[in-house]
């Protein structure tokens, strides 16, 4: 059946069509009236094509971004008039027939081809216009291609795609739930899943061998550049496996996807493995950017007998920079960066004319100076940046990133992956004076039941993250499938067995009927697309995202319910 609007796409009309009649449809990107001729640039998803007509009056009221269909004859452009910047730059279409399909307002909220320069809230309010910008549009098309590729890849590894429920129950999994009032159950609520965590574990107990889905996740948390209220992840789980089996699958996914769709070098398999303890010690972060060559060194032992109050009885860390030819004002800026992050200060020592220079050098002993020279093999031009404090690792990590950026040490042409493993199982909650789960409460402690007899600060989880260029790309773990271990693990965090029965009834019951050892992970789809496109904001790769405040400016949400709706849901609004 013939399409009444078009028989070829705009971006596909080339010199092979010269002399042929074509029917086109799309959006008016530009209109130029040259007196005796009118030129129109018509755009669809495949590209643009130039239309031309001598009937000026017919197009006098045609506005940009209106939709039209035209029939015309393709002809070669005049000598010297070809446009090398257009795929269709060698031809133009002489209009014979023209129909206006959808008129656009004469004033646009922003220029579509420059929409990324507009305020984000304006872009999101008129997102359908923003998405017409080829740059923004292509992000979404890439997302579709990547997801399609991932699905094919997962099925090639014998994973079964299963969709788990969106309407679920509230459970303490680390973030705040989005809750749904239950109309038929007064005073009770459903919840949107933070992740399909419990469901995928239940699938393993159900006898499915390998599961995956492209899963929506919902967390009622403040938005930021790399986090939104709703996001998607590749959720996967495998039964009768160890972490090494998951690592192999994860490496296959990330390597193949970034090789297929990226335009940078991808780190070779197997990816580098780094324990959480080593990552925090060397990089000051559990998501280190390995493109940055700078390392953090612990030099506390050098100053164990120091008389310098700035280092006395403190943990002292240093970052060595081979060359740093910067003015004093730049070093001052680095000091302000550290204090702005909550640090007490930043010391730095330069090596000039074979001796150490800096405001703190006069406070150091000859023994300490010699120890620094020997440890770092200091040479002229080197600089040591030093931070001292109670736990200065994260400050050093932030400084390491800052120095790498400022000194242009980071290789921007590489996707550098690593796997961080053995995360702490618990962290101390100062406010509530108790131990909390550091991450997922369903992770298997390293060492099983015996490990739970240790000081909680020394208990590590069989948990791992895939990291790329300083971004957490996936989190996963070997799951806890043993009921006795689960009861003990939750008890350390202050949850008795009745809480497990109530909050995690499904797992508590299922684990009494033969649960297999199982493990999995969840790569973030949005972050994959963000890295592939070079964007720095997740909202640039989501089709209809909320703004940074969590408001849906396109649909007008969140909105109010009327009194009848509130009564049906047994809800009363309080001030």
Order of alpha helices (4+ residues) and beta strands (2+ residues): beta-beta-beta-beta-beta-alpha-alpha-alpha-beta-beta-beta-beta-alpha-beta-beta-alpha-beta-beta-alpha-beta-beta-alpha-beta-beta-alpha-beta-alpha-beta-beta-beta-beta-alpha-beta-beta-alpha-alpha-alpha-beta-alpha-alpha
